[in-house]
Amino acid sequence: PAGVPAPARAGFAEVFRPPYARITPVLTLYGLAWGLVNFGFIVWLPIYVSKLGVSAGQATTVLAKAALFAVPGSVAVAALYGRWSARGTLVLAAALEAAALGGFALRGPEIVHRSSLFTALLVVLLIALWATISALAPYASEVYPTAIRGAGSGVAAGATKLGGVVALGMSVMAWSPPGIAGAALLAAVPAAVAAALLLVVGVETRGRSLEEIQSEERRPRTRYPVILPSWRDPRLP
């Protein structure tokens, strides 16, 4: 029928071809940033703080408290995904991730001796991490048609593990950043870039049929796109 996008061909390579050649690299970068934080920065953090005079036990206690405080925030993020905007929630999560890491980068070594600020930044970071991993999989399954949904979701999920492999490889090769500020920047930059790119090339999926999502993905992009997520219900005319 007229106006209905042609069905996508099955195959792993299809997720890297138009019209998905824009969104797949962005979701890959998004997952990579998450892996660098979860398997890199968080794992390296106790080592860094121990070098600054804080015991590993104290650092673990702060992480445990931050994880506990982050639980209500994660529930709020889940509500945002369902009631506000799928794309907007992902962008917000990546932006919060980058902002929290930016706080670690800017304040550097002094932050570990300020327990309240240290815990607050960790709470924000953990909420952002949980929001990212919770929202990435369903969003990836929504932006790809049925024929390549498994491949698209697999690429996004694999990117999170790739970030972990990169972080582990850096540790094994003794290439990990020497200080907390460098480790924070290593993860903050891809998170910030992913958030900005998702604003530009991402599509809103909440309340929309697969045909509507595919039509928007195939639509040519304007040179200066409107990048702010809309609060309007997309089902309304």
C-alpha positions as CSV (number, residue, x, y, z in Angstrom):
1,P,0.0,0.0,0.0
2,A,1.0,3.6,-0.6
3,G,2.9,5.2,2.3
4,V,3.9,1.9,3.9
5,P,7.7,1.3,3.9
6,A,9.0,-1.7,2.1
7,P,9.9,-4.6,4.4
8,A,13.5,-4.7,5.5
9,R,15.6,-7.6,4.3
10,A,16.9,-10.0,7.0
11,G,20.6,-10.1,7.7
12,F,23.1,-8.6,10.1
13,A,24.6,-6.2,7.5
14,E,21.2,-4.6,7.1
15,V,21.5,-2.7,10.4
16,F,24.5,-0.8,9.0
17,R,22.7,0.1,5.7
18,P,20.3,3.0,5.1
19,P,18.0,4.0,6.6
20,Y,19.6,2.4,9.8
21,A,23.2,3.5,9.0
22,R,22.5,6.6,11.1
23,I,21.0,5.1,14.2
24,T,23.2,1.9,14.5
25,P,26.5,3.7,15.1
26,V,24.9,6.0,17.6
27,L,23.5,3.1,19.6
28,T,26.9,1.4,19.3
29,L,28.6,4.4,20.8
30,Y,25.9,4.7,23.4
31,G,26.6,1.1,24.5
32,L,30.3,1.5,24.3
33,A,30.2,4.5,26.7
34,W,28.1,2.5,29.2
35,G,30.7,-0.3,29.1
36,L,33.5,2.1,29.7
37,V,31.8,3.4,32.8
38,N,30.5,0.2,34.2
39,F,33.5,-2.0,33.5
40,G,36.1,0.7,33.5
41,F,35.5,3.8,35.7
42,I,33.5,2.0,38.4
43,V,36.0,-0.9,38.6
44,W,39.0,1.5,38.7
45,L,37.5,3.8,41.2
46,P,38.5,1.9,44.4
47,I,42.0,1.8,43.1
48,Y,42.2,5.5,42.5
49,V,40.7,6.5,45.8
50,S,43.0,4.1,47.7
51,K,46.0,6.0,46.2
52,L,44.5,9.2,47.6
53,G,44.4,8.0,51.1
54,V,40.9,6.4,51.2
55,S,40.8,2.7,52.0
56,A,39.1,0.3,49.5
57,G,36.6,-0.6,52.3
58,Q,35.5,3.0,52.6
59,A,35.2,3.3,48.8
60,T,33.1,0.1,48.7
61,T,30.9,1.4,51.5
62,V,30.3,4.6,49.6
63,L,29.4,2.7,46.4
64,A,27.0,0.5,48.4
65,K,25.2,3.5,49.8
66,A,25.1,5.2,46.4
67,A,23.6,2.1,44.9
68,L,20.9,2.0,47.6
69,F,20.0,5.7,47.1
70,A,19.9,5.2,43.4
71,V,17.1,2.7,43.5
72,P,14.2,5.2,43.7
73,G,15.8,7.2,40.9
74,S,15.9,4.2,38.7
75,V,12.2,3.7,39.3
76,A,11.6,7.3,38.2
77,V,13.6,6.7,35.0
78,A,11.5,3.6,34.2
79,A,8.4,5.8,34.5
80,L,9.9,8.4,32.2
81,Y,10.5,5.9,29.5
82,G,6.9,4.7,29.6
83,R,5.1,8.0,30.1
84,W,7.3,10.7,28.6
85,S,9.7,9.9,25.8
86,A,11.8,6.8,24.9
87,R,14.4,8.8,23.0
88,G,14.3,11.6,25.6
89,T,15.0,9.1,28.4
90,L,18.0,7.7,26.7
91,V,19.4,11.2,26.0
92,L,18.8,12.3,29.5
93,A,20.5,9.2,30.9
94,A,23.6,9.7,28.7
95,A,23.7,13.5,29.6
96,L,23.5,12.7,33.4
97,E,26.2,10.1,32.9
98,A,28.5,12.6,31.2
99,A,27.6,15.3,33.8
100,A,28.4,13.1,36.8
101,L,31.7,12.0,35.2
102,G,32.4,15.6,34.4
103,G,32.1,16.4,38.1
104,F,34.7,13.7,38.9
105,A,37.0,15.1,36.2
106,L,36.7,18.7,37.3
107,R,37.1,18.2,41.0
108,G,39.7,15.5,40.6
109,P,41.4,14.1,43.7
110,E,39.8,16.4,46.2
111,I,36.3,14.9,45.6
112,V,37.1,11.6,47.3
113,H,37.6,13.5,50.6
114,R,34.2,15.1,50.4
115,S,31.9,12.3,51.3
116,S,28.6,14.0,50.6
117,L,29.6,15.2,47.1
118,F,31.4,11.9,46.3
119,T,28.2,10.0,47.2
120,A,25.9,12.4,45.3
121,L,27.9,12.1,42.1
122,L,28.0,8.3,42.4
123,V,24.2,8.2,42.9
124,V,23.6,10.3,39.8
125,L,26.1,8.1,37.9
126,L,24.5,4.9,39.0
127,I,21.0,6.1,38.1
128,A,22.3,7.1,34.7
129,L,24.0,3.7,34.2
130,W,20.9,1.8,35.2
131,A,18.7,4.0,33.0
132,T,21.0,3.4,30.1
133,I,21.1,-0.3,30.2
134,S,17.4,-0.6,31.0
135,A,16.3,1.6,28.2
136,L,18.8,0.7,25.5
137,A,17.5,-2.8,24.8
138,P,13.8,-1.9,24.4
139,Y,14.6,1.2,22.3
140,A,16.9,-0.9,20.0
141,S,14.1,-3.4,19.6
142,E,11.6,-0.6,18.7
143,V,13.7,1.2,16.1
144,Y,14.4,-1.8,13.9
145,P,11.8,-3.7,12.0
146,T,11.0,-7.4,12.7
147,A,13.3,-8.8,10.1
148,I,16.5,-7.3,11.7
149,R,15.3,-6.6,15.2
150,G,17.4,-9.4,16.7
151,A,20.5,-8.2,14.8
152,G,19.9,-4.5,15.8
153,S,19.3,-5.3,19.5
154,G,22.3,-7.6,19.4
155,V,24.6,-4.9,18.1
156,A,23.5,-2.5,20.8
157,A,23.9,-5.1,23.6
158,G,27.2,-6.2,22.2
159,A,28.5,-2.6,22.3
160,T,28.1,-2.6,26.0
161,K,30.2,-5.6,26.3
162,L,32.7,-4.2,23.9
163,G,33.2,-1.2,26.2
164,G,34.0,-3.7,29.0
165,V,36.5,-5.5,26.7
166,V,38.2,-2.2,25.9
167,A,38.4,-1.3,29.6
168,L,39.7,-4.7,30.6
169,G,42.3,-4.5,27.7
170,M,43.5,-1.2,28.9
171,S,44.0,-2.6,32.4
172,V,45.8,-5.6,31.2
173,M,48.1,-3.5,29.0
174,A,48.6,-1.0,31.8
175,W,47.0,1.7,29.6
176,S,44.3,2.7,32.0
177,P,44.3,6.5,32.9
178,P,46.7,7.2,35.9
179,G,44.1,9.3,37.8
180,I,40.4,9.6,38.5
181,A,40.0,12.7,36.3
182,G,41.5,10.9,33.2
183,A,39.3,7.9,33.8
184,A,36.2,10.1,34.1
185,L,37.0,11.9,30.9
186,L,37.6,8.7,29.0
187,A,34.0,7.7,29.7
188,A,32.4,11.1,29.7
189,V,33.3,12.1,26.2
190,P,31.6,9.2,24.3
191,A,28.5,9.5,26.6
192,A,28.2,13.2,25.8
193,V,28.7,12.6,22.1
194,A,26.2,9.7,22.1
195,A,23.6,12.0,23.8
196,A,24.1,14.8,21.2
197,L,23.9,12.4,18.3
198,L,20.8,10.6,19.5
199,L,19.0,14.0,19.7
200,V,19.8,14.5,16.0
201,V,19.3,11.0,14.5
202,G,17.1,9.2,17.0
203,V,13.4,8.7,16.5
204,E,10.7,8.8,19.1
205,T,9.1,5.4,19.5
206,R,6.6,5.8,22.3
207,G,3.0,5.3,21.3
208,R,3.9,4.8,17.6
209,S,3.4,1.9,15.3
210,L,6.3,0.2,13.5
211,E,5.1,1.7,10.2
212,E,5.3,5.2,11.6
213,I,8.8,4.6,13.1
214,Q,10.0,3.2,9.8
215,S,8.6,6.1,7.8
216,E,10.4,8.7,10.0
217,E,13.7,6.8,9.7
218,R,13.4,6.8,5.9
219,R,12.5,10.5,5.8
220,P,15.4,12.7,4.7
221,R,16.9,14.7,7.5
222,T,16.8,18.5,7.4
223,R,20.1,20.4,7.7
224,Y,19.1,21.9,11.0
225,P,16.8,19.4,12.8
226,V,14.7,20.1,15.7
227,I,16.5,18.2,18.4
228,L,14.6,18.7,21.6
229,P,12.3,15.8,22.6
230,S,8.6,16.7,22.4
231,W,6.3,16.4,25.3
232,R,3.3,16.1,23.0
233,D,1.8,12.7,22.6
234,P,3.0,11.5,19.2
235,R,-0.4,9.7,18.6
236,L,-2.2,13.1,18.4
237,P,-2.5,14.7,15.0
